[in-house]
């Protein structure tokens, strides 16, 4: 999956597969994680958020099944 670099102190890049509803996040401090069944709205809101890290904590972490890729 292609990821887009982002300006964030928490995230290095963000990718999204709209067909599979999979969100892929690369964190600044290491690790790439995929999150399943994430609606497109959540991806759009994340990318538009003033603080991507804060949005992740409030709207993604603990709400979607995930797995670490690397």
PDB file of N, H, CA, C and O in Angstrom:
ATOM      1  N   UNK A   1       0.849  -1.176   0.000  1.00  0.00           N
ATOM      2  CA  UNK A   1       0.000   0.000   0.000  1.00  0.00           C
ATOM      3  C   UNK A   1       0.893   1.237   0.000  1.00  0.00           C
ATOM      4  O   UNK A   1       1.878   1.301   0.735  1.00  0.00           O
ATOM      5  N   UNK A   2       0.546   2.200  -0.815  1.00  0.00           N
ATOM      6  H   UNK A   2      -0.255   2.148  -1.412  1.00  0.00           H
ATOM      7  CA  UNK A   2       1.268   3.467  -0.826  1.00  0.00           C
ATOM      8  C   UNK A   2       0.808   4.322   0.342  1.00  0.00           C
ATOM      9  O   UNK A   2      -0.388   4.452   0.604  1.00  0.00           O
ATOM     10  N   UNK A   3       1.769   4.897   1.034  1.00  0.00           N
ATOM     11  H   UNK A   3       2.740   4.791   0.822  1.00  0.00           H
ATOM     12  CA  UNK A   3       1.454   5.791   2.145  1.00  0.00           C
ATOM     13  C   UNK A   3       1.900   7.202   1.789  1.00  0.00           C
ATOM     14  O   UNK A   3       2.875   7.399   1.063  1.00  0.00           O
ATOM     15  N   UNK A   4       1.172   8.174   2.312  1.00  0.00           N
ATOM     16  H   UNK A   4       0.380   8.014   2.902  1.00  0.00           H
ATOM     17  CA  UNK A   4       1.473   9.579   2.114  1.00  0.00           C
ATOM     18  C   UNK A   4       2.213  10.110   3.333  1.00  0.00           C
ATOM     19  O   UNK A   4       1.729   9.954   4.454  1.00  0.00           O
ATOM     20  N   UNK A   5       3.374  10.735   3.146  1.00  0.00           N
ATOM     21  H   UNK A   5       3.767  10.862   2.235  1.00  0.00           H
ATOM     22  CA  UNK A   5       4.056  11.356   4.286  1.00  0.00           C
ATOM     23  C   UNK A   5       3.170  12.440   4.898  1.00  0.00           C
ATOM     24  O   UNK A   5       2.476  13.160   4.180  1.00  0.00           O
ATOM     25  N   UNK A   6       3.197  12.550   6.218  1.00  0.00           N
ATOM     26  H   UNK A   6       3.760  11.964   6.801  1.00  0.00           H
ATOM     27  CA  UNK A   6       2.380  13.550   6.903  1.00  0.00           C
ATOM     28  C   UNK A   6       3.251  14.363   7.857  1.00  0.00           C
ATOM     29  O   UNK A   6       4.310  13.914   8.295  1.00  0.00           O
ATOM     30  N   UNK A   7       2.784  15.556   8.165  1.00  0.00           N
ATOM     31  H   UNK A   7       1.923  15.921   7.809  1.00  0.00           H
ATOM     32  CA  UNK A   7       3.473  16.444   9.101  1.00  0.00           C
ATOM     33  C   UNK A   7       2.865  16.216  10.477  1.00  0.00           C
ATOM     34  O   UNK A   7       1.837  16.799  10.818  1.00  0.00           O
ATOM     35  N   UNK A   8       3.508  15.368  11.255  1.00  0.00           N
ATOM     36  H   UNK A   8       4.344  14.895  10.978  1.00  0.00           H
ATOM     37  CA  UNK A   8       2.972  14.983  12.558  1.00  0.00           C
ATOM     38  C   UNK A   8       4.117  14.560  13.464  1.00  0.00           C
ATOM     39  O   UNK A   8       5.106  13.994  12.997  1.00  0.00           O
ATOM     40  N   UNK A   9       3.989  14.829  14.747  1.00  0.00           N
ATOM     41  H   UNK A   9       3.186  15.289  15.127  1.00  0.00           H
ATOM     42  CA  UNK A   9       5.013  14.377  15.693  1.00  0.00           C
ATOM     43  C   UNK A   9       4.812  12.911  16.064  1.00  0.00           C
ATOM     44  O   UNK A   9       5.696  12.302  16.665  1.00  0.00           O
ATOM     45  N   UNK A  10       3.660  12.338  15.714  1.00  0.00           N
ATOM     46  H   UNK A  10       2.941  12.834  15.225  1.00  0.00           H
ATOM     47  CA  UNK A  10       3.352  10.947  16.060  1.00  0.00           C
ATOM     48  C   UNK A  10       3.413  10.009  14.854  1.00  0.00           C
ATOM     49  O   UNK A  10       3.866   8.870  14.970  1.00  0.00           O
ATOM     50  N   UNK A  11       2.956  10.490  13.702  1.00  0.00           N
ATOM     51  H   UNK A  11       2.588  11.415  13.608  1.00  0.00           H
ATOM     52  CA  UNK A  11       2.858   9.647  12.508  1.00  0.00           C
ATOM     53  C   UNK A  11       3.817  10.124  11.435  1.00  0.00           C
ATOM     54  O   UNK A  11       3.990  11.324  11.222  1.00  0.00           O
ATOM     55  N   UNK A  12       4.439   9.159  10.762  1.00  0.00           N
ATOM     56  H   UNK A  12       4.298   8.184  10.935  1.00  0.00           H
ATOM     57  CA  UNK A  12       5.337   9.485   9.652  1.00  0.00           C
ATOM     58  C   UNK A  12       4.588   9.449   8.320  1.00  0.00           C
ATOM     59  O   UNK A  12       4.820  10.285   7.447  1.00  0.00           O
ATOM     60  N   UNK A  13       3.671   8.454   8.168  1.00  0.00           N
ATOM     61  H   UNK A  13       3.482   7.775   8.877  1.00  0.00           H
ATOM     62  CA  UNK A  13       2.929   8.345   6.907  1.00  0.00           C
ATOM     63  C   UNK A  13       1.605   7.622   7.147  1.00  0.00           C
ATOM     64  O   UNK A  13       1.433   6.893   8.124  1.00  0.00           O
ATOM     65  N   UNK A  14       0.667   7.855   6.206  1.00  0.00           N
ATOM     66  H   UNK A  14       0.807   8.447   5.413  1.00  0.00           H
ATOM     67  CA  UNK A  14      -0.679   7.289   6.297  1.00  0.00           C
ATOM     68  C   UNK A  14      -1.077   6.744   4.932  1.00  0.00           C
ATOM     69  O   UNK A  14      -0.895   7.408   3.912  1.00  0.00           O
ATOM     70  N   UNK A  15      -1.620   5.532   4.921  1.00  0.00           N
ATOM     71  H   UNK A  15      -1.768   4.993   5.750  1.00  0.00           H
ATOM     72  CA  UNK A  15      -2.147   4.946   3.697  1.00  0.00           C
ATOM     73  C   UNK A  15      -3.562   4.460   3.934  1.00  0.00           C
ATOM     74  O   UNK A  15      -3.950   4.173   5.067  1.00  0.00           O
ATOM     75  N   UNK A  16      -4.336   4.367   2.852  1.00  0.00           N
ATOM     76  H   UNK A  16      -4.020   4.599   1.932  1.00  0.00           H
ATOM     77  CA  UNK A  16      -5.710   3.884   2.990  1.00  0.00           C
ATOM     78  C   UNK A  16      -6.125   3.159   1.729  1.00  0.00           C
ATOM     79  O   UNK A  16      -5.909   3.646   0.619  1.00  0.00           O
ATOM     80  N   UNK A  17      -6.722   1.993   1.905  1.00  0.00           N
ATOM     81  H   UNK A  17      -6.897   1.597   2.807  1.00  0.00           H
ATOM     82  CA  UNK A  17      -7.290   1.222   0.801  1.00  0.00           C
ATOM     83  C   UNK A  17      -8.806   1.277   0.947  1.00  0.00           C
ATOM     84  O   UNK A  17      -9.380   0.594   1.796  1.00  0.00           O
ATOM     85  N   UNK A  18      -9.452   2.095   0.113  1.00  0.00           N
ATOM     86  H   UNK A  18      -8.986   2.650  -0.576  1.00  0.00           H
ATOM     87  CA  UNK A  18     -10.896   2.302   0.216  1.00  0.00           C
ATOM     88  C   UNK A  18     -11.691   1.046  -0.117  1.00  0.00           C
ATOM     89  O   UNK A  18     -12.775   0.839   0.430  1.00  0.00           O
ATOM     90  N   UNK A  19     -11.169   0.210  -1.003  1.00  0.00           N
ATOM     91  H   UNK A  19     -10.289   0.378  -1.447  1.00  0.00           H
ATOM     92  CA  UNK A  19     -11.878  -1.017  -1.379  1.00  0.00           C
ATOM     93  C   UNK A  19     -11.903  -2.015  -0.227  1.00  0.00           C
ATOM     94  O   UNK A  19     -12.897  -2.713  -0.024  1.00  0.00           O
ATOM     95  N   UNK A  20     -10.808  -2.081   0.524  1.00  0.00           N
ATOM     96  H   UNK A  20     -10.001  -1.514   0.359  1.00  0.00           H
ATOM     97  CA  UNK A  20     -10.703  -3.041   1.625  1.00  0.00           C
ATOM     98  C   UNK A  20     -10.987  -2.429   2.999  1.00  0.00           C
ATOM     99  O   UNK A  20     -11.077  -3.140   3.999  1.00  0.00           O
ATOM    100  N   UNK A  21     -11.126  -1.097   3.034  1.00  0.00           N
ATOM    101  H   UNK A  21     -11.052  -0.518   2.221  1.00  0.00           H
ATOM    102  CA  UNK A  21     -11.336  -0.359   4.294  1.00  0.00           C
ATOM    103  C   UNK A  21     -10.197  -0.595   5.276  1.00  0.00           C
ATOM    104  O   UNK A  21     -10.418  -0.783   6.472  1.00  0.00           O
ATOM    105  N   UNK A  22      -8.972  -0.581   4.751  1.00  0.00           N
ATOM    106  H   UNK A  22      -8.792  -0.428   3.780  1.00  0.00           H
ATOM    107  CA  UNK A  22      -7.781  -0.799   5.572  1.00  0.00           C
ATOM    108  C   UNK A  22      -6.987   0.505   5.660  1.00  0.00           C
ATOM    109  O   UNK A  22      -6.641   1.113   4.648  1.00  0.00           O
ATOM    110  N   UNK A  23      -6.713   0.908   6.880  1.00  0.00           N
ATOM    111  H   UNK A  23      -6.994   0.413   7.703  1.00  0.00           H
ATOM    112  CA  UNK A  23      -5.893   2.082   7.160  1.00  0.00           C
ATOM    113  C   UNK A  23      -4.514   1.598   7.585  1.00  0.00           C
ATOM    114  O   UNK A  23      -4.398   0.712   8.433  1.00  0.00           O
ATOM    115  N   UNK A  24      -3.481   2.167   7.007  1.00  0.00           N
ATOM    116  H   UNK A  24      -3.574   2.886   6.319  1.00  0.00           H
ATOM    117  CA  UNK A  24      -2.119   1.778   7.351  1.00  0.00           C
ATOM    118  C   UNK A  24      -1.390   2.999   7.892  1.00  0.00           C
ATOM    119  O   UNK A  24      -1.339   4.042   7.239  1.00  0.00           O
ATOM    120  N   UNK A  25      -0.827   2.866   9.087  1.00  0.00           N
ATOM    121  H   UNK A  25      -0.868   2.020   9.618  1.00  0.00           H
ATOM    122  CA  UNK A  25      -0.144   3.977   9.743  1.00  0.00           C
ATOM    123  C   UNK A  25       1.305   3.602  10.052  1.00  0.00           C
ATOM    124  O   UNK A  25       1.580   2.536  10.602  1.00  0.00           O
ATOM    125  N   UNK A  26       2.211   4.487   9.695  1.00  0.00           N
ATOM    126  H   UNK A  26       1.987   5.353   9.248  1.00  0.00           H
ATOM    127  CA  UNK A  26       3.613   4.346  10.067  1.00  0.00           C
ATOM    128  C   UNK A  26       3.882   5.374  11.156  1.00  0.00           C
ATOM    129  O   UNK A  26       3.653   6.568  10.963  1.00  0.00           O
ATOM    130  N   UNK A  27       4.365   4.911  12.288  1.00  0.00           N
ATOM    131  H   UNK A  27       4.551   3.941  12.445  1.00  0.00           H
ATOM    132  CA  UNK A  27       4.595   5.786  13.424  1.00  0.00           C
ATOM    133  C   UNK A  27       6.034   6.305  13.438  1.00  0.00           C
ATOM    134  O   UNK A  27       6.952   5.613  12.998  1.00  0.00           O
ATOM    135  N   UNK A  28       6.221   7.505  13.937  1.00  0.00           N
ATOM    136  H   UNK A  28       5.475   8.067  14.294  1.00  0.00           H
ATOM    137  CA  UNK A  28       7.534   8.134  14.003  1.00  0.00           C
ATOM    138  C   UNK A  28       8.503   7.298  14.825  1.00  0.00           C
ATOM    139  O   UNK A  28       9.668   7.155  14.454  1.00  0.00           O
ATOM    140  N   UNK A  29       8.038   6.752  15.926  1.00  0.00           N
ATOM    141  H   UNK A  29       7.092   6.868  16.227  1.00  0.00           H
ATOM    142  CA  UNK A  29       8.915   6.000  16.817  1.00  0.00           C
ATOM    143  C   UNK A  29       9.002   4.520  16.454  1.00  0.00           C
ATOM    144  O   UNK A  29       9.401   3.695  17.276  1.00  0.00           O
ATOM    145  N   UNK A  30       8.627   4.192  15.226  1.00  0.00           N
ATOM    146  H   UNK A  30       8.302   4.862  14.559  1.00  0.00           H
ATOM    147  CA  UNK A  30       8.788   2.835  14.735  1.00  0.00           C
ATOM    148  C   UNK A  30       7.489   2.075  14.632  1.00  0.00           C
ATOM    149  O   UNK A  30       6.557   2.286  15.408  1.00  0.00           O
ATOM    150  N   UNK A  31       7.447   1.202  13.677  1.00  0.00           N
ATOM    151  H   UNK A  31       8.204   1.031  13.046  1.00  0.00           H
ATOM    152  CA  UNK A  31       6.299   0.325  13.492  1.00  0.00           C
ATOM    153  C   UNK A  31       5.313   0.822  12.457  1.00  0.00           C
ATOM    154  O   UNK A  31       5.006   2.010  12.363  1.00  0.00           O
ATOM    155  N   UNK A  32       4.829  -0.139  11.684  1.00  0.00           N
ATOM    156  H   UNK A  32       5.078  -1.104  11.760  1.00  0.00           H
ATOM    157  CA  UNK A  32       3.761   0.102  10.718  1.00  0.00           C
ATOM    158  C   UNK A  32       2.619  -0.809  11.123  1.00  0.00           C
ATOM    159  O   UNK A  32       2.818  -2.005  11.336  1.00  0.00           O
ATOM    160  N   UNK A  33       1.423  -0.248  11.229  1.00  0.00           N
ATOM    161  H   UNK A  33       1.261   0.724  11.056  1.00  0.00           H
ATOM    162  CA  UNK A  33       0.255  -0.990  11.667  1.00  0.00           C
ATOM    163  C   UNK A  33      -0.866  -0.835  10.654  1.00  0.00           C
ATOM    164  O   UNK A  33      -1.034   0.230  10.061  1.00  0.00           O
ATOM    165  N   UNK A  34      -1.638  -1.908  10.456  1.00  0.00           N
ATOM    166  H   UNK A  34      -1.502  -2.774  10.938  1.00  0.00           H
ATOM    167  CA  UNK A  34      -2.846  -1.823   9.644  1.00  0.00           C
ATOM    168  C   UNK A  34      -4.053  -1.939  10.563  1.00  0.00           C
ATOM    169  O   UNK A  34      -4.043  -2.697  11.532  1.00  0.00           O
ATOM    170  N   UNK A  35      -5.079  -1.186  10.248  1.00  0.00           N
ATOM    171  H   UNK A  35      -5.087  -0.570   9.460  1.00  0.00           H
ATOM    172  CA  UNK A  35      -6.335  -1.165  11.007  1.00  0.00           C
ATOM    173  C   UNK A  35      -7.447  -1.556  10.047  1.00  0.00           C
ATOM    174  O   UNK A  35      -7.570  -0.989   8.961  1.00  0.00           O
ATOM    175  N   UNK A  36      -8.257  -2.532  10.452  1.00  0.00           N
ATOM    176  H   UNK A  36      -8.157  -2.993  11.334  1.00  0.00           H
ATOM    177  CA  UNK A  36      -9.289  -3.093   9.582  1.00  0.00           C
ATOM    178  C   UNK A  36     -10.656  -2.451   9.797  1.00  0.00           C
ATOM    179  O   UNK A  36     -10.975  -1.969  10.884  1.00  0.00           O
ATOM    180  N   UNK A  37     -11.458  -2.458   8.724  1.00  0.00           N
ATOM    181  H   UNK A  37     -11.199  -2.849   7.841  1.00  0.00           H
ATOM    182  CA  UNK A  37     -12.848  -1.980   8.744  1.00  0.00           C
ATOM    183  C   UNK A  37     -12.951  -0.512   9.150  1.00  0.00           C
ATOM    184  O   UNK A  37     -13.855  -0.116   9.886  1.00  0.00           O
ATOM    185  N   UNK A  38     -12.007   0.281   8.656  1.00  0.00           N
ATOM    186  H   UNK A  38     -11.272  -0.041   8.059  1.00  0.00           H
ATOM    187  CA  UNK A  38     -12.002   1.719   8.959  1.00  0.00           C
ATOM    188  C   UNK A  38     -12.755   2.452   7.848  1.00  0.00           C
ATOM    189  O   UNK A  38     -12.354   2.389   6.686  1.00  0.00           O
ATOM    190  N   UNK A  39     -13.835   3.140   8.193  1.00  0.00           N
ATOM    191  H   UNK A  39     -14.161   3.191   9.137  1.00  0.00           H
ATOM    192  CA  UNK A  39     -14.610   3.866   7.170  1.00  0.00           C
ATOM    193  C   UNK A  39     -13.777   4.974   6.520  1.00  0.00           C
ATOM    194  O   UNK A  39     -12.873   5.540   7.135  1.00  0.00           O
ATOM    195  N   UNK A  40     -14.104   5.261   5.276  1.00  0.00           N
ATOM    196  H   UNK A  40     -14.839   4.801   4.777  1.00  0.00           H
ATOM    197  CA  UNK A  40     -13.423   6.336   4.558  1.00  0.00           C
ATOM    198  C   UNK A  40     -13.518   7.661   5.294  1.00  0.00           C
ATOM    199  O   UNK A  40     -12.587   8.464   5.236  1.00  0.00           O
ATOM    200  N   UNK A  41     -14.599   7.900   5.968  1.00  0.00           N
ATOM    201  H   UNK A  41     -15.355   7.247   6.015  1.00  0.00           H
ATOM    202  CA  UNK A  41     -14.796   9.134   6.730  1.00  0.00           C
ATOM    203  C   UNK A  41     -13.697   9.310   7.774  1.00  0.00           C
ATOM    204  O   UNK A  41     -13.202  10.418   7.982  1.00  0.00           O
ATOM    205  N   UNK A  42     -13.320   8.216   8.426  1.00  0.00           N
ATOM    206  H   UNK A  42     -13.722   7.317   8.257  1.00  0.00           H
ATOM    207  CA  UNK A  42     -12.284   8.282   9.460  1.00  0.00           C
ATOM    208  C   UNK A  42     -10.939   8.641   8.832  1.00  0.00           C
ATOM    209  O   UNK A  42     -10.190   9.442   9.390  1.00  0.00           O
ATOM    210  N   UNK A  43     -10.634   8.061   7.691  1.00  0.00           N
ATOM    211  H   UNK A  43     -11.243   7.411   7.238  1.00  0.00           H
ATOM    212  CA  UNK A  43      -9.396   8.410   6.989  1.00  0.00           C
ATOM    213  C   UNK A  43      -9.396   9.881   6.594  1.00  0.00           C
ATOM    214  O   UNK A  43      -8.401  10.575   6.803  1.00  0.00           O
ATOM    215  N   UNK A  44     -10.484  10.361   6.032  1.00  0.00           N
ATOM    216  H   UNK A  44     -11.293   9.798   5.863  1.00  0.00           H
ATOM    217  CA  UNK A  44     -10.571  11.771   5.635  1.00  0.00           C
ATOM    218  C   UNK A  44     -10.422  12.693   6.831  1.00  0.00           C
ATOM    219  O   UNK A  44      -9.708  13.694   6.761  1.00  0.00           O
ATOM    220  N   UNK A  45     -11.090  12.363   7.926  1.00  0.00           N
ATOM    221  H   UNK A  45     -11.670  11.550   7.982  1.00  0.00           H
ATOM    222  CA  UNK A  45     -10.996  13.188   9.126  1.00  0.00           C
ATOM    223  C   UNK A  45      -9.581  13.172   9.700  1.00  0.00           C
ATOM    224  O   UNK A  45      -9.085  14.205  10.150  1.00  0.00           O
ATOM    225  N   UNK A  46      -8.931  12.014   9.688  1.00  0.00           N
ATOM    226  H   UNK A  46      -9.334  11.174   9.322  1.00  0.00           H
ATOM    227  CA  UNK A  46      -7.556  11.923  10.161  1.00  0.00           C
ATOM    228  C   UNK A  46      -6.659  12.851   9.354  1.00  0.00           C
ATOM    229  O   UNK A  46      -5.889  13.624   9.925  1.00  0.00           O
ATOM    230  N   UNK A  47      -6.755  12.780   8.040  1.00  0.00           N
ATOM    231  H   UNK A  47      -7.380  12.152   7.577  1.00  0.00           H
ATOM    232  CA  UNK A  47      -5.891  13.578   7.179  1.00  0.00           C
ATOM    233  C   UNK A  47      -6.165  15.079   7.313  1.00  0.00           C
ATOM    234  O   UNK A  47      -5.280  15.894   7.054  1.00  0.00           O
ATOM    235  N   UNK A  48      -7.369  15.443   7.711  1.00  0.00           N
ATOM    236  H   UNK A  48      -8.088  14.781   7.922  1.00  0.00           H
ATOM    237  CA  UNK A  48      -7.740  16.854   7.863  1.00  0.00           C
ATOM    238  C   UNK A  48      -7.550  17.367   9.288  1.00  0.00           C
ATOM    239  O   UNK A  48      -7.709  18.561   9.542  1.00  0.00           O
ATOM    240  N   UNK A  49      -7.215  16.486  10.206  1.00  0.00           N
ATOM    241  H   UNK A  49      -7.086  15.516  10.000  1.00  0.00           H
ATOM    242  CA  UNK A  49      -7.133  16.865  11.621  1.00  0.00           C
ATOM    243  C   UNK A  49      -5.984  17.835  11.879  1.00  0.00           C
ATOM    244  O   UNK A  49      -4.928  17.755  11.251  1.00  0.00           O
ATOM    245  N   UNK A  50      -6.214  18.745  12.809  1.00  0.00           N
ATOM    246  H   UNK A  50      -7.072  18.811  13.319  1.00  0.00           H
ATOM    247  CA  UNK A  50      -5.163  19.675  13.221  1.00  0.00           C
ATOM    248  C   UNK A  50      -4.004  18.905  13.850  1.00  0.00           C
ATOM    249  O   UNK A  50      -2.839  19.238  13.628  1.00  0.00           O
ATOM    250  N   UNK A  51      -4.324  17.876  14.632  1.00  0.00           N
ATOM    251  H   UNK A  51      -5.269  17.605  14.811  1.00  0.00           H
ATOM    252  CA  UNK A  51      -3.318  17.007  15.247  1.00  0.00           C
ATOM    253  C   UNK A  51      -3.646  15.567  14.887  1.00  0.00           C
ATOM    254  O   UNK A  51      -4.630  15.008  15.374  1.00  0.00           O
ATOM    255  N   UNK A  52      -2.823  14.965  14.036  1.00  0.00           N
ATOM    256  H   UNK A  52      -2.025  15.419  13.641  1.00  0.00           H
ATOM    257  CA  UNK A  52      -3.064  13.580  13.629  1.00  0.00           C
ATOM    258  C   UNK A  52      -2.916  12.630  14.803  1.00  0.00           C
ATOM    259  O   UNK A  52      -3.686  11.678  14.940  1.00  0.00           O
ATOM    260  N   UNK A  53      -1.931  12.885  15.649  1.00  0.00           N
ATOM    261  H   UNK A  53      -1.307  13.658  15.538  1.00  0.00           H
ATOM    262  CA  UNK A  53      -1.729  12.032  16.812  1.00  0.00           C
ATOM    263  C   UNK A  53      -2.914  12.056  17.755  1.00  0.00           C
ATOM    264  O   UNK A  53      -3.336  11.014  18.257  1.00  0.00           O
ATOM    265  N   UNK A  54      -3.449  13.234  17.997  1.00  0.00           N
ATOM    266  H   UNK A  54      -3.106  14.080  17.590  1.00  0.00           H
ATOM    267  CA  UNK A  54      -4.604  13.367  18.886  1.00  0.00           C
ATOM    268  C   UNK A  54      -5.824  12.679  18.271  1.00  0.00           C
ATOM    269  O   UNK A  54      -6.577  11.998  18.967  1.00  0.00           O
ATOM    270  N   UNK A  55      -6.014  12.861  16.957  1.00  0.00           N
ATOM    271  H   UNK A  55      -5.403  13.414  16.391  1.00  0.00           H
ATOM    272  CA  UNK A  55      -7.141  12.201  16.293  1.00  0.00           C
ATOM    273  C   UNK A  55      -6.987  10.687  16.407  1.00  0.00           C
ATOM    274  O   UNK A  55      -7.958   9.987  16.693  1.00  0.00           O
ATOM    275  N   UNK A  56      -5.782  10.178  16.188  1.00  0.00           N
ATOM    276  H   UNK A  56      -4.993  10.746  15.956  1.00  0.00           H
ATOM    277  CA  UNK A  56      -5.546   8.739  16.297  1.00  0.00           C
ATOM    278  C   UNK A  56      -5.949   8.226  17.675  1.00  0.00           C
ATOM    279  O   UNK A  56      -6.656   7.223  17.784  1.00  0.00           O
ATOM    280  N   UNK A  57      -5.505   8.904  18.719  1.00  0.00           N
ATOM    281  H   UNK A  57      -4.932   9.719  18.630  1.00  0.00           H
ATOM    282  CA  UNK A  57      -5.799   8.465  20.087  1.00  0.00           C
ATOM    283  C   UNK A  57      -7.303   8.503  20.364  1.00  0.00           C
ATOM    284  O   UNK A  57      -7.842   7.589  20.989  1.00  0.00           O
ATOM    285  N   UNK A  58      -7.968   9.535  19.911  1.00  0.00           N
ATOM    286  H   UNK A  58      -7.531  10.278  19.404  1.00  0.00           H
ATOM    287  CA  UNK A  58      -9.392   9.713  20.230  1.00  0.00           C
ATOM    288  C   UNK A  58     -10.338   8.897  19.357  1.00  0.00           C
ATOM    289  O   UNK A  58     -11.411   8.501  19.814  1.00  0.00           O
ATOM    290  N   UNK A  59      -9.957   8.638  18.101  1.00  0.00           N
ATOM    291  H   UNK A  59      -9.086   8.959  17.729  1.00  0.00           H
ATOM    292  CA  UNK A  59     -10.912   8.047  17.160  1.00  0.00           C
ATOM    293  C   UNK A  59     -10.517   6.709  16.535  1.00  0.00           C
ATOM    294  O   UNK A  59     -11.344   6.048  15.907  1.00  0.00           O
ATOM    295  N   UNK A  60      -9.253   6.309  16.707  1.00  0.00           N
ATOM    296  H   UNK A  60      -8.581   6.846  17.217  1.00  0.00           H
ATOM    297  CA  UNK A  60      -8.810   5.077  16.049  1.00  0.00           C
ATOM    298  C   UNK A  60      -8.296   4.043  17.052  1.00  0.00           C
ATOM    299  O   UNK A  60      -8.750   2.899  17.054  1.00  0.00           O
ATOM    300  N   UNK A  61      -7.361   4.441  17.895  1.00  0.00           N
ATOM    301  H   UNK A  61      -6.992   5.370  17.893  1.00  0.00           H
ATOM    302  CA  UNK A  61      -6.764   3.490  18.840  1.00  0.00           C
ATOM    303  C   UNK A  61      -7.833   2.849  19.724  1.00  0.00           C
ATOM    304  O   UNK A  61      -8.653   3.539  20.331  1.00  0.00           O
ATOM    305  N   UNK A  62      -7.806   1.526  19.784  1.00  0.00           N
ATOM    306  H   UNK A  62      -7.140   0.966  19.292  1.00  0.00           H
ATOM    307  CA  UNK A  62      -8.746   0.787  20.611  1.00  0.00           C
ATOM    308  C   UNK A  62     -10.117   0.580  20.003  1.00  0.00           C
ATOM    309  O   UNK A  62     -10.967  -0.067  20.615  1.00  0.00           O
ATOM    310  N   UNK A  63     -10.355   1.117  18.808  1.00  0.00           N
ATOM    311  H   UNK A  63      -9.665   1.643  18.311  1.00  0.00           H
ATOM    312  CA  UNK A  63     -11.674   0.993  18.166  1.00  0.00           C
ATOM    313  C   UNK A  63     -11.689   0.021  16.986  1.00  0.00           C
ATOM    314  O   UNK A  63     -12.746  -0.471  16.592  1.00  0.00           O
ATOM    315  N   UNK A  64     -10.508  -0.250  16.427  1.00  0.00           N
ATOM    316  H   UNK A  64      -9.649   0.150  16.748  1.00  0.00           H
ATOM    317  CA  UNK A  64     -10.431  -1.100  15.239  1.00  0.00           C
ATOM    318  C   UNK A  64      -9.408  -2.209  15.460  1.00  0.00           C
ATOM    319  O   UNK A  64      -8.389  -2.013  16.121  1.00  0.00           O
ATOM    320  N   UNK A  65      -9.700  -3.375  14.894  1.00  0.00           N
ATOM    321  H   UNK A  65     -10.528  -3.535  14.357  1.00  0.00           H
ATOM    322  CA  UNK A  65      -8.734  -4.483  14.944  1.00  0.00           C
ATOM    323  C   UNK A  65      -7.492  -4.058  14.176  1.00  0.00           C
ATOM    324  O   UNK A  65      -7.589  -3.413  13.133  1.00  0.00           O
ATOM    325  N   UNK A  66      -6.325  -4.422  14.695  1.00  0.00           N
ATOM    326  H   UNK A  66      -6.246  -4.947  15.543  1.00  0.00           H
ATOM    327  CA  UNK A  66      -5.079  -4.012  14.043  1.00  0.00           C
ATOM    328  C   UNK A  66      -4.044  -5.126  14.132  1.00  0.00           C
ATOM    329  O   UNK A  66      -4.179  -6.083  14.893  1.00  0.00           O
ATOM    330  N   UNK A  67      -3.008  -4.957  13.321  1.00  0.00           N
ATOM    331  H   UNK A  67      -2.899  -4.179  12.702  1.00  0.00           H
ATOM    332  CA  UNK A  67      -1.855  -5.856  13.374  1.00  0.00           C
ATOM    333  C   UNK A  67      -0.606  -5.062  12.987  1.00  0.00           C
ATOM    334  O   UNK A  67      -0.663  -4.126  12.189  1.00  0.00           O
ATOM    335  N   UNK A  68       0.500  -5.455  13.563  1.00  0.00           N
ATOM    336  H   UNK A  68       0.548  -6.215  14.211  1.00  0.00           H
ATOM    337  CA  UNK A  68       1.770  -4.788  13.276  1.00  0.00           C
ATOM    338  C   UNK A  68       2.415  -5.444  12.057  1.00  0.00           C
ATOM    339  O   UNK A  68       2.492  -6.669  11.966  1.00  0.00           O
ATOM    340  N   UNK A  69       2.874  -4.618  11.129  1.00  0.00           N
ATOM    341  H   UNK A  69       2.812  -3.623  11.203  1.00  0.00           H
ATOM    342  CA  UNK A  69       3.544  -5.128   9.934  1.00  0.00           C
ATOM    343  C   UNK A  69       5.049  -5.081  10.071  1.00  0.00           C
ATOM    344  O   UNK A  69       5.739  -5.962   9.559  1.00  0.00           O
ATOM    345  N   UNK A  70       5.567  -4.092  10.738  1.00  0.00           N
ATOM    346  H   UNK A  70       5.006  -3.376  11.154  1.00  0.00           H
ATOM    347  CA  UNK A  70       7.006  -3.971  10.839  1.00  0.00           C
ATOM    348  C   UNK A  70       7.418  -2.884  11.780  1.00  0.00           C
ATOM    349  O   UNK A  70       8.611  -2.655  11.975  1.00  0.00           O
TER     350      UNK A  70
END
